[in-house]
């Protein structure tokens, strides 16, 4: 799903080359778990609209 979103993105070209896609996959499996372990909160934006995410963030203030 993540690479599909990158492939369809028109704002810039990062992630379109095989090397960049490999970097994205590597970061997903190796960097993301480290970030999650050190996070106080994780908001999954995969299935939420911008409005829902903004509401969740406002509730934290």
Residue, then its C-alpha position, 0 to 999 in steps of 0.5 A: x500500500x505504501x509504495x502504491x501511494x508513492x507511485x501515485x503521488x504527483x507532488x514529487x518524484x521521490x520513491x519512484x526508482x527501484x533504489x528509493x523503493x528499496x530504501x522505503x521498504x528498509x526504513x519501514x522494517x528497520x527504522x519504523x519499529x525503533x521510532x514506535x518504541x520511543x513514541x508516546x503516541x502513534x496515530x495511524x493515518x492510513x484510514x483516517x481523513x485529515x479532519x479526523x487526524x486533526x481532531x485527534x491531535x487537538x484532543x492531545x493539547 
